[in-house]
Amino acid sequence: MSDNIPFEIQTEIIKRLPVKSLIQFRSVSKAWKSLIDSSNFILHYQGHMQHLLVSFAGLDDFDRQYASFVDDHTFPMHKDFLHVHSFINNLYYTSIINTTHGLICLYRPYLEDSENNIIYERDMAVIWNPIIRKAVVVVVPNMASHMYDTVIGFGVCRETTDPKIVKITCLEKYRRSIDRESLMSSIHWQVEVFTLSTGAWRRLCNNLPRKSIRFSCDSEVVDGVLYWLADDVEPGFSICNLIMSFDLTTEEFREVNLPDSLAHPDKKLLISKLRESLIVLDYDEDELDFYDVWMMEDGISNSFTKLFSVNGEMYPLASIHGFRKSGEPVFKVSEGDERGQLVVYEPYSEHFDKLGINVTRRAFTVSPYVETLLLLDKPDLTVYYENQIFKYRDDLFQELNLAPVDR
């Protein structure tokens, strides 16, 4: 840009550039670097291009790949396979918890094998910005009892743009040998929140969920609010489906009631998001070719509108795994031999378009994300462990006893 252009106008132009251009411009001018690296610019920069991230297993069980599609009128022509740090590639058994504000949260839980041998002693989360190729590692505090289970959520506070991880310790949902009713009288909820700006975990003591609520691992983050599918199993009352929310600004839980047609315990539900709205998917376990797609209106409890139904008679479908910003859902279609490929469904024409990605039966995800500069001011692979901060090195996890346990 010409030195004759006032810097205020240069700033307005820079705000509208994509992230890759901003990273290059940091090397051109000290003034531009100072502007782009400033905390105010990082927090308020918002990219205009949306991407669709597809994470899937390769030929090897542990070989995960990440493909990014530009989600515009050219979709699915523009596809890039993302560069992933070797540390992330070596985190076996990870899953994507949530994506928001251009950040992706990967989670690797405490893990035992089929013979009850411990493989990983510590839960671990990675907050990753694929556009600027930076990530931070957060070691999640463990609950020292097998009678409890952990549910994780991730989001960004809408007021401060501060990334947060929420850890909820609750009764393990499928442990049948426990006398749940007697144990509920002594259980205490444990909710902990990690805030990236402080690099520390803290425990919440007020406004905790009722003891009768059971959380699933199925969560989404919409407009600074985390949502989990849950059910209410209070003794003496009928079981019902509901949604639990957690506001990342006020740090308060709230129960979101579902319409009677969805609250029935026999209903099989999934949640997703479409742009900045929560989506509930109603499906029949025996007939996975048919889905009803519902949208929550303005975050109002019990206010859901049915958008459309999916008729998959043309293909044997697996579950919906995400949405384009246009509203089209992304499915896996079976091609036999436990393999399949991803397709996009156009609900009005009932037409399917293939994305050109073959997947196996192993876990895969489809997540929308936008370009952001969050994490630009953080050293790559900063490790947060027991309220201490470390710079990653190859032998650090052995030193901190975070590496896989030798068997």
N, C-alpha and C positions, 0 to 999 in steps of 0.2 A: 504494500500500500504506500502511496506517496506521503512524504513527510508534510505535504501541504494540506492533507486532510486532518482536521482536528481530531485529537485522540478520542474525544467523546463519540464521534461518528465511527471511528475505527472500532471502538468497543462494541457499538451496536451491530456492526457488520460481523465481528468475531463471534458474538453471541449466537449468530444464525448458522455458523459453520458446523459441519459434522465433526465428531470427536477425532477421527484420524487426521483431519486437517489441523485441528487444534494442537495435537501432539507434534506435528511437523512444525507449526508456527512457533512453538516454544524454542526452537533452535535458530530462529531467524532474527529475533529482536529481543533484547533484554526487557524492554517495556512490555512486549506482548507476553513474554514468559512470566513476568511479575504479575500481570493481570490474570492470566490463565491459571497460575498456581495459587492465586489468592483464595482464601477460604470462602469469601463471599461469592466469587465467581463459580467455584466448584459446587457450592450448595444450591445456587440458583440456576445453573445451566441445565437446560432441558432439551435433549435431542428431539428432532421431529420425525426421525425414521424409526419405525417399529420393525423388530426382527422376530422370527419364530425359531427358538432353539429346540433342536431335537437331539436328545441324548439316547444312545442305544448301544447294545453290546455287539462287539464284532464276533469273529470266529472263535476267539478265546473267551472263556467266561469272564476274565478279568480285564479284557481289552475294551474299554469304553471309548466311544467316539462322540464328538459334538459337532453337529452340522447347524449352520445358521442360514435361514432364508430371509431375504428382504420381503417384508409383508406389505407389498403395494400391488399396483396393477400388473407388474411383471411376474408376480408369484406364479409358479415356483421356479422360475428360470435362474434367478440369482442365488446360488447356494455356495457357501464357503464352509470348509472344514476348519474348525477353530484350533489354533495353537494352544495346547494345554501343558502347563508346567508338569515336569516329570513327577513332582510331589503329588499332584492331584491324580495323575494316572496310577500312582502306586497305592492310592487309598482304596483298597478293595472293599466291596460290599457297601459302597456309598449309594445314597439316593438324593435326589433333588427335593428339598423341602418346599421352598417357595422362590419365586422370582418377583422382584419389584424394583422400581427406580433404576433399572439397568443392572441390578445386582442379583446374583444367583447364590443361593445357600445350599451347599452340599452337606450331608450329614452321614457320619459313620458311627454306628452305635457300638456299645459294649457287645461283645460277641462270643458265643460259645459254639462249639461244633456239636455234631450229633451225639458224641460221647461225653458231653458236658465238660470238655476241655476248653479253658479260656483261650481265645485267640487274641482279642483286644480287651485290655482292662479298662480303658477309658473311652467315653463318648467323645467325639470330636466333630466340630463344624468348620466349614470353610466358606468364607464370604468372598465371592469371586466376581470381578468385573472383566468379562471376556473382551470388551472393546479395547481397554487400555492394558490388558494382560497383567493385571495385578490381583493378588488375593491375600487375605489374612486368615490365620488359623486360630480357632477358639477351642480350647479344651473345656468340655462341658463337665461340671461337677457331677459325680456319681452318687446315687442313693445306695447305701450299704445294706440292701436287703433284697432278696429274690422275690419277695411278696409284693413288690411295687414295680410299676412300669413307667416308662418315660415317654412323654409326648412333647415334640419340639415344634415351635413356630418361629418364623422369621419375617420381619417387615421393617419398614422405615417410617419413623415418626413424621407425620405430615407437617408439623409445626417447625421442627428443627432439622429435618432431613438426616436424622441420626439413625443409623442401622441398629436394630435390636434383635436379640434372640430371646425367646421365651421358652422356659423349660417347666413343664408341669409334671409333677410326680403324683401318680394315682394308682389305684388298684389295677392289677393286670386284668385286662378284660376277659380273657379266655381261660383263666385258671379256675378249673371246676372244683378242685379239691378243697378250696378255702370256704369256710363258713362265712359267707360274705356279710350276712346280717350282723353276726356278733363282731366281726372285724370292723364294720363300719362305725361301731360305737367308740372305737379307740383310734381310728385313723385320723391323721391330720394332713390336710393338703399342704403341699410344699410347692410354691411357685417362685421361680427365680428368673431374674431378667438381667441379661448382659447388654450393656450399652457401649458401643464402640468408642465414643468420645472419651469415656472414662477408663475403658479397658478393664472393667471390673464387673463381677456379678453381685447382685444384692437380692435379698429375699423380701417378697411382699407378704404382709401380714393381714391386710384388710381386704374386704370385698372378694373373698375367695369363693369358688363355685360350691354349690351344695354337694354334700357327700354322696348323694344318690346319682349324681351325674357321671356317666362313663364317656370319656373322650375316645374318638377313633384317631388314627394317624392321618386321616384325610383332612387336609387344611388348605386354606387359600388366604391371601391377603389382598384386600380391596380398599383403596383410598385410606391407608393408614389404620385399618382394622383387620385383625386376624380372625378367621372363622374356622371352627372345627365342626365336623359332623359329630353328633353325640346322641346318647339316649338317656332317659330317666328311668331308673329301676328302683325307685323308693318303695320299700316294703308296704304292702297293703294297697298299692295303686297300680294301675295297668302301666305297662311299659309303653313309652312313646318315643318316636324320633324327634329330635330338635337340633338346633345349631347353637353353639356357644361362641360368643364373640369376645375379643379382647382389644380395647382401644389402646393403641400404642402411644397416644399422647397422654390421656388421663390414667392409663394403666388400670382400667376397670373392666371386670367381666360383666357380660349381659347375656341373658337367655333370649334366643330368637325362636319364637314359636312358628311351627310350620302349619300350613293349612291341613285340615283333617285328612284330606286325601293323601298327603305325604307323611303325616305324623304316625300313621298306623305302623306298628312294629313289623308287620309282614312286608312292608315296602323296602326295597333295596335301593339305596340312594348313593350317589356320588356328588361331590361339589367341584366346581371349576369357576373360572371367571371369564367374562367377556368384556373387554375394555375395562371399565372401572365399575362393573356390576357383578354381584354374586350370582352364580348359576347353580341350580340343583338339577341333577339328572336322575330320573325315575326309570328303572329298568326291571325287566323280569329275568331272574337268574336262569330260568329254563329256556328263555327266548331272547338271546342277546342281540337278535336282529332288530329289536324295536326299542326305541328310547323316547321318552317325553322330556323336553327341555324347558325348564322353568327359570324365570329371572326374578330376583328380589327387587322390589321397587323402592328406591330411595332409602334403603336400609331399614324399612319399616317392618316390624315383626308381623308375621302372618299375612303379609301382602306380597303375593307371588303371582306372576302372570305367565301362563303357558305360551312359549314362543312358537314352538313347532314340534312335530314328532318326526323321528327318523325311521324310515322303512328300509331295512337292509336286505330285502329279499334277493337283490341282485348278487350280494356278496355275503359269505359267512363272516360276521363282524365280531371283533372284540370290542372292548369298551372305548368310549370317547376319551381322548387324552389331552384335549386342549381345543382352543378356538382361534381362528384368525380374527383380526380386528373387524372384518366384514361380517362376522357372526357365523362363518362356516366351521363346523366341527371337524376335527382330525381324528380318524379312526385307524386302527390296524385291521386289515382284512387277512383272513387265513388263506394260505396257499398250500396247506397240507404239510406234513412232516414237521409240525411245530414251527414252521416259518411263515412269514407273511410280509406284507409291505404296507406303508402308510398311504392313506387316501384322504382327500378332502371332499366333504359332502356338501352339495348345494341344495338347501332344503326346499326351494321352490320348484326347481326342475327335477329334483331327486336324482341328480347326476353325481357320479364319483369321478374325481381326478386323482391319478396316482402321483406321488411326490418323488418317485424314483429312489426310495430308501427301503432296502430290505432289512427286516428285523427278525429276531428270534423270539421265542416265548419268554426270554429273560426280560427283566424290567427295562422299560424305556419310558421317556417322558417327552412331552411337547409343551414348551413354556414360552409365552410372549415376553419380550423385553425391549426396552428402548435404550438409546445411547445416553451415557451419563459419564461424568468425571469423578463420581464418588470413588474414594480410595486413592485418587491421584496424589494426595498429600501423605499417604502412608507408605513406608518402605515395603517392598514386595515380600510376602510371606513372613510378616510379623506374626509371632506366636504369643497368644495370651493364655497364660497358665497360672492358676491360683493367684490371680490379681497381680501377676508379674508379667513383664513384657520381654520377649527374647527375639533376637534376629535368627531366622532359620539357618541352620547349617546341616550337613548330611548326618552328623552324629548326634544332633541335639535330642532326638526322640529317644535314642538309647540312653542318653544321659538323664533324661527326665522320666525314664521308664514308661514311655508312651508307645514304644515300638511293639510289633506283634510278639506275643509270648512264645518262646521256644518250646516245642513239644517233643 
